[in-house]
């Protein structure tokens, strides 16, 4: 999601290193819809090379 044309970061409250950055987004994660599937679907939708 964008605010003034920029991605909206979410505060990282997890107990891990500070190298992670999270952003607002549409959709959700599940074992059947992983980040790999989401990325591949959006590559296809944009016309860029993607897995079949």
SULWOCOR-V967768 format. One record per residue. RES is the residue in three letters. PHI is phi as a letter, one per 20 degrees, with the letter a starting at -180 (NA if undefined). BURIAL is # if it has 9 or more other C-alpha atoms within 8 Angstrom, else .. Layout:
BEGIN
<<RES | PHI | BURIAL> <RES | PHI | BURIAL>>
END
This chain:
BEGIN
<<UNK | NA | .> <UNK | d | .> <UNK | c | .> <UNK | l | .> <UNK | n | .> <UNK | c | .> <UNK | f | #> <UNK | e | #> <UNK | f | .> <UNK | d | .> <UNK | f | .> <UNK | e | .> <UNK | d | .> <UNK | f | .> <UNK | e | .> <UNK | c | .> <UNK | f | .> <UNK | e | .> <UNK | e | .> <UNK | e | .> <UNK | c | .> <UNK | d | .> <UNK | c | #> <UNK | g | #> <UNK | b | .> <UNK | e | .> <UNK | o | .> <UNK | b | .> <UNK | e | .> <UNK | b | .> <UNK | g | .> <UNK | e | .> <UNK | c | #> <UNK | e | #> <UNK | f | .> <UNK | f | .> <UNK | f | .> <UNK | f | #> <UNK | f | .> <UNK | f | #> <UNK | f | #> <UNK | f | .> <UNK | f | #> <UNK | f | #> <UNK | f | .> <UNK | e | .> <UNK | n | .> <UNK | e | .> <UNK | g | .> <UNK | b | .> <UNK | f | .> <UNK | f | .>>
END
